[in-house]
Amino acid sequence: MKYVHLFVRKFEQVEGITQPFIYLGKVFTLPKTAEGNKPIKMIFALQNEVSEELYNELTTVVE
């Protein structure tokens, strides 16, 4: 199985400062989830769980 390394960031910039990417680990594509072309859409599964703290940080809506 081939893996892709996933890096994410919640915001591109905060107060004019470019934010760093966070490495979430290796992901693989779930079978039969790829669709479309330019852009292509697919569902990934992480090889390892993300900590609850990091998950909450990334998914909490900030206005």
Backbone torsions as a table, in degrees:
resi	resn	phi	psi	omega
1	MET	NA	135.8	178.7
2	LYS	-97.4	141.0	-178.0
3	TYR	-112.4	156.6	171.4
4	VAL	-118.4	143.5	177.8
5	HIS	-92.9	129.7	-175.0
6	LEU	-105.6	123.0	175.0
7	PHE	-119.1	134.9	-179.1
8	VAL	-134.9	162.3	168.4
9	ARG	-149.8	145.4	-176.2
10	LYS	-74.5	-41.5	-179.4
11	PHE	-130.5	143.7	176.0
12	GLU	-69.5	-44.7	179.2
13	GLN	-139.1	149.7	172.8
14	VAL	-130.8	120.7	-178.7
15	GLU	50.2	43.0	176.1
16	GLY	79.0	2.5	-179.3
17	ILE	-107.4	122.8	178.2
18	THR	-63.8	130.4	-177.3
19	GLN	-89.1	147.1	-179.6
20	PRO	-76.5	157.5	173.0
21	PHE	-81.2	151.3	177.0
22	ILE	-111.6	129.7	179.6
23	TYR	-82.9	119.8	-179.8
24	LEU	-97.3	-11.8	177.9
25	GLY	113.1	-165.5	-178.6
26	LYS	-84.5	141.9	175.6
27	VAL	-129.1	157.0	172.1
28	PHE	-132.5	153.8	-179.2
29	THR	-78.6	132.4	175.5
30	LEU	-70.9	138.3	-177.3
31	PRO	-55.6	140.1	173.8
32	LYS	61.5	26.9	177.9
33	THR	-106.0	-9.7	-179.8
34	ALA	-73.8	132.4	177.8
35	GLU	-151.2	155.9	178.2
36	GLY	84.2	178.3	-179.1
37	ASN	-155.6	119.6	177.5
38	LYS	57.8	67.2	9.2
39	PRO	-91.9	159.5	174.0
40	ILE	-96.5	143.3	-179.8
41	LYS	-119.2	134.6	177.5
42	MET	-151.9	160.9	179.4
43	ILE	-105.3	128.3	178.7
44	PHE	-102.8	154.7	171.0
45	ALA	-123.1	132.7	178.0
46	LEU	-74.1	143.4	176.1
47	GLN	-68.9	-36.7	179.9
48	ASN	-126.8	151.8	178.5
49	GLU	-67.8	149.8	172.4
50	VAL	-89.6	142.4	179.5
51	SER	-61.1	151.7	179.7
52	GLU	-59.8	-39.1	179.5
53	GLU	-61.5	-47.6	-179.8
54	LEU	-66.9	-42.0	177.4
55	TYR	-56.7	-48.4	179.8
56	ASN	-62.9	-40.1	178.3
57	GLU	-60.6	-44.1	-176.7
58	LEU	-76.1	-26.1	-174.1
59	THR	-103.4	-8.3	179.1
60	THR	-73.9	128.6	-179.7
61	VAL	-75.5	131.0	178.2
62	VAL	-118.1	127.2	-178.9
63	GLU	-105.1	NA	NA
